[in-house]
Every structure is written in C-alpha cells, then in structure tokens.
Amino acid sequence: MKSFARELDQSPVEIPTSGLPSPVLTYLVSEKKWRLEEPYRYRDGAHLIAVPDRFTFDLASIPRPFWWLIAPFELSIAAPLLHDFLYRYRGEPPAGSIEPPRTYTRVEADELFRRVMASEGVSGWRRAAAYRAVRWFGAAAWSR
C-alpha cells in the first residue's frame, strides 16, 4: 500500500473513444509526472514515431485554476505524450526515434497534437482551445 501512495503502477490507459493503442504508464506522484513503461509507437503518415520506455511527461501543461474548464486528462494520452516527446527534442528526437528520419517544426508538432486529439475523440472545442494554447504559449517550452 505504501508504494501505491507514491506511484500508480504500470497500467494501460484506455481511452474508450480512441482507436490508438493504449500507452502503459506509471504516475510518479512525487514528481507529478507520467512515465512511459513500454515503448509507444505512432504512425504519422509515412513516418513511425517511437517514444522509448522510461520517457517522462506531464500529460498536458494546463494550470490548475483552469481545470474546471479543461483538465489535463481530457486531452487524451497519446497526443500530449507525442507532443511532449517532440518538444523535448525541439523536433529532432534521438536517432531511430522517427523512421524514416525527419525533423518536425514546432508548427508540425502542434498540428500532430491536434490530429492525435481528434483521432482519440477529444471534442472540437477542447481540441481548438488546447491547440491555441500550445501555439500561443508553447514557444518557451520549445526553446528550452
């Protein structure tokens, strides 16, 4: 029971409206981050994006006061995972992460975020709000 209080352990996160595979995640309570427990693959047209296991991300960077409108878990799981992965590396993840190799611009990473949210059944108004937020406020995260 004590270890459960520190992390929620290795569960596939099912999105009922999604046709995408469910990522297997652990929530690291003390870090307030999610950790991918198995590699996650997503086909983006001719390219396969492979996010390695042990990758950590915050799901969606929505300030707590706005959770009454949109909570982080309402924007799907795969969309923020892929978006955070591309942002972490400024569109150039480690070799072998994207096959055939390619680089994503910030605009392309944000467009991917919007497309994946749509494929996971996120409502149109939530998609639009989240997309606008990453376009308006994502530059600082991209340049870190």
PyMOL commands that set and color helices and strands:
alter all, ss='L'
color gray80, all
select helices_A, chain A and resi 2-6+64-66+72-75+78-88+106-119+124-137+139-143
alter helices_A, ss='H'
color red, helices_A
select strands_A, chain A and resi 7-12+24-28+33-36+40-44+47-51+56-57+98-99
alter strands_A, ss='S'
color yellow, strands_A
deselect
rebuild
show_as cartoon
